[in-house]
Amino acid sequence: MPATPEKAFYVTTPIYYVNDAPHIGHAYTTVAGDVLTRWHRQRGEQVFYLTGTDEHGEKVLTAAAEHGMTPQDWTDYMVQTAWQPVLREVDIANDDFIRTTQPRHTERVQQFWQLLYDRGEVYKGNYTGPYCVSCEEFKLPSELLEGGLCPIHGRPVKEISEDNYFFRLSDYADRLLTLYREHPEFVQPASARNEVLRFVEGGLQDLSITRSTFDWGIPVPWDPSHVLYVWIDALLNYATAVGLGTDPDTFNRIWPPDVHLVGKDILRFHAVIWPAMLLAADLALPRTVFANGWLLVGGEKMSKTKLTGIPPAQITSVFGSDALRYYFLREITYGTDGSFSWESMAARYRAELADQFGNLASRLTSMVGRYRGGVLPTATTDPEIARMLAETVDAADDGFCRLDFQGALGATFAFIRAVNGYVTTTEPWQLAKDDARAADLDTVLCTTADALRACAVLLNAVMPKAAASLWSALGAEPGLGPLAAQRIQDLAHVRLPAGTQVRKLAPLFPRTEESAA
Ligand code: ME8
């Protein structure tokens, strides 16, 4: 019998609206997913990482009209010039990019809803009530701010009254509450779980799933005078991208998702509507929906709608993509809100990346060059540093797997600080003056080089460019193989072999005038 292929660890980001260009809020979620992906790959797991764009709905239709373009031309343009390039800008290693206008999506979405219609999960009714186009969400009157404004966008909502089709969402309240109770890991962090619990305990209303006043959407298969509501089209991207209904081999290898990364603004869609849709179709449920907090500007959510978004390139052009990736995950507890400031970005760049990590790498590579002609000597490594390394690997693995990026990076940088301290205390530059202490100097060089070998692997998920430069300067590949093939589980047991050719390294995080500002 052929071996059953291992189920992939499946990570997703939200698919982003193409009404405007991406800002660092979008990059934040996508980088978090990328780090998770790269970490799990280095644990030896198969990983499937999906991102993409959400192209239907009124918001995109309006943006296209404002630019005098058809919605399809507009979405093609935005995907090619803005949304796909930003992935390269911040170094994303996604496996697929789904667009909701692709036939592989639209056809499978129609099949899915036809199935639910045939099963009696859908009925015709009338929706009258508020709708926020910026959220693409039907609102409850009680949720609105004074003056009838959307609580997220601070903009007036539309009052709509349409004959629509409805999904029997209210039937699923009990099953959802059981799900949250039996699987506390389903919604994370705890604050998000509590919010979802409170919401569902308050009772659910059936959901309007079609719109009939515009046609930029997927036609309802049983009534083409309606299009599907953009959210119940968009949520299905996670399943259509991996072959729902038409490619069972791929689907069974990847489904269900292990982690849906979402911003807290779209938590209810993912933690309430989405599992109800899957239950109605008898599909397995995702393991976890993890909600990240907001990047704030002046205390408010950074947003395309409010034009407060900072494009990622504005940061990467000064600090590089590794530093952007590092900064947000180190600075903000994943799951809570946080602010960006140039001052704090520059301070972390200087103190942690340049002065701690970069400096340790420069010190070691130049000392091996100066004292040992660039060849790593034979020596045992310092047992205390080896012990700390083993603890650091465990802490980092635990942190990354729980999406505690801050904790994982905190542990790794504490180790880097300790190794820097070890170099300072052992004073290799003094040892080098005394031939009788050559063995001690060898120990310091081997210990430090090997600690950096481990750091390259520990930081590869977050800073792939710096990690690759370091791996190459350490000359690690001939002895140990490519960086990407290093396994987290082996990290504390492997050593950089004697005889390794170490090259002097250009600063990993150079100080530029702008980064020092
Ligand atoms: O909601 N802080 O798309 P969207 C942190 N198409 N994260 C932020 C952020 C901020 N200020 N701004 C955006 C949609 N994000 C739907 C999703 S999924 C089936 C459909 C991130 O373009 C965060 O992850 O408005 C948020 O959920 C996502 O971008 C929303 O992007």
Residues whose N, C-alpha, C, O or C-beta is under 5 A from the ligand:
A	BS01	ME8	P14 I15 Y16 Y17 G25 H26 T29 D54 A234 L235 V262 G263 I266 G293 W294 L295 K301 M302 S303
